[in-house]
């Protein structure tokens, strides 16, 4: 097996001595949606979360982590982060803002530590799986460890 290329997320987890498990998968085709990833790695969609960025205007960015089979509730996010209105960050701004690409955006190891909200559904889980910082790599870790790594909070931010 080829050696795993270390991403910022992996390096930060190692530096902080956070227990985690790397999960690799092969990408076939162009589909990098979370449900496809959950199926490829053999975990239920209820424990695989996606990382989305929203903005409330110039320089105001927030990271949202929700189950891969759910949609983000922008009004709920705005309320949780104390903004009047938020919108999804344009795809063209993702790499310059985070250092990550679509499908490989990890909440850990972004260029800057943005305020982060993890959907409250995660509090019922023993572990959570998020992107490891590149397409084909996921990270499994304790929810509390993820909250600590990103200085995050829990909030009700998904559509029902």
Secondary structure as GFF3:
##gff-version 3
##sequence-region A 1 160
A	DSSP	alpha_helix	8	15	.	.	.	ID=ss1
A	DSSP	beta_strand	21	24	.	.	.	ID=ss2
A	DSSP	alpha_helix	34	41	.	.	.	ID=ss3
A	DSSP	beta_strand	49	55	.	.	.	ID=ss4
A	DSSP	beta_strand	61	67	.	.	.	ID=ss5
A	DSSP	alpha_helix	74	81	.	.	.	ID=ss6
A	DSSP	beta_strand	87	88	.	.	.	ID=ss7
A	DSSP	alpha_helix	91	98	.	.	.	ID=ss8
A	DSSP	beta_strand	115	119	.	.	.	ID=ss9
A	DSSP	three_ten_helix	120	124	.	.	.	ID=ss10
A	DSSP	beta_strand	128	134	.	.	.	ID=ss11
A	DSSP	beta_strand	137	141	.	.	.	ID=ss12
A	DSSP	alpha_helix	143	149	.	.	.	ID=ss13
A	DSSP	beta_strand	153	155	.	.	.	ID=ss14
###
